[in-house]
Amino acid sequence: MKKQMKNRIKTVILGLIIAFSAHQVKAQAWEIKSGENLKYRVAFSSGLTGNVKGGEATLSVKPSTTKIGSNTTYHATLKGGTTGIIEWFYQVSNNYETFIDTQTNAPVMYRQTVRENKYTSSDTVYFDQAGKTATYKGKKISIPNNTHDFVSMIYYVRTLDMAKMKKGDSFTLPFFTADKVVNSQIIYNGIENIRANGKTVSCYAFKPQVGKGKMFNQDYPATIWISADSKRIPMLIEARMKVGKVKMELTGR
């Protein structure tokens, strides 16, 4: 039971980050910053367990650009792992990388390395945005315009002109996962003041469609907040599950 709960926490956090991404409005109110480094604390709470610190995550961009073929790219990474008492029961150490074209903000290549207890895996995806294909394990797969991977979308959505959105607006996003493109509806919940990293912050709030199932009682169980300023920092993610609440909070940068 404890092992399953820790796995669910990890899956939900990563899934919600994926679900946050990319309204198809072309705007450059924010640009990717080389050298940016954001640190997060992951926690789980329920009536049975109380508050339990579950892990830590780092979202960062390398200080210099990287050439992938003819493309100049930003190299961004999301690294996460379990910490504290949870490591006694379940160990996770995952690394996700994206190479984002500096001109289009769309990914050129994505790779991941996953370790969960004794299980390990690694995958790489190559994107041909102009040709509308992705290559995964030697197989070419058709993709829509501006298709993103799990990490690149976090950065792309921060470039959007959120001032043009009003509370209640919704949109559908495309992202590539495993060997297919998945779409999810996102509702913009307006600007809200939240408490994160020891201070009150004005943030854009979004509610991603996750869907009812084994973990959730509702279709929109989560809220994701991004700072409503020029930095566009993902400040906080909260999700209510059947067994409790998961929280991912910015701790430093």
Secondary structure as UniProt FT lines:
FT   HELIX           2..19
FT   TURN            34..35
FT   STRAND          37..46
FT   TURN            47..49
FT   STRAND          50..61
FT   STRAND          66..68
FT   TURN            69..70
FT   STRAND          71..82
FT   HELIX           84..88
FT   STRAND          92..101
FT   TURN            102..104
FT   STRAND          107..116
FT   TURN            117..118
FT   STRAND          119..128
FT   TURN            129..132
FT   STRAND          133..136
FT   TURN            137..138
FT   STRAND          139..142
FT   TURN            145..146
FT   TURN            150..151
FT   HELIX           152..157
FT   TURN            158..159
FT   HELIX           162..164
FT   TURN            167..168
FT   STRAND          170..177
FT   TURN            178..179
FT   STRAND          180..196
FT   TURN            197..198
FT   STRAND          199..208
FT   STRAND          222..227
FT   TURN            230..231
FT   STRAND          234..241
FT   TURN            242..243
FT   STRAND          244..252
//
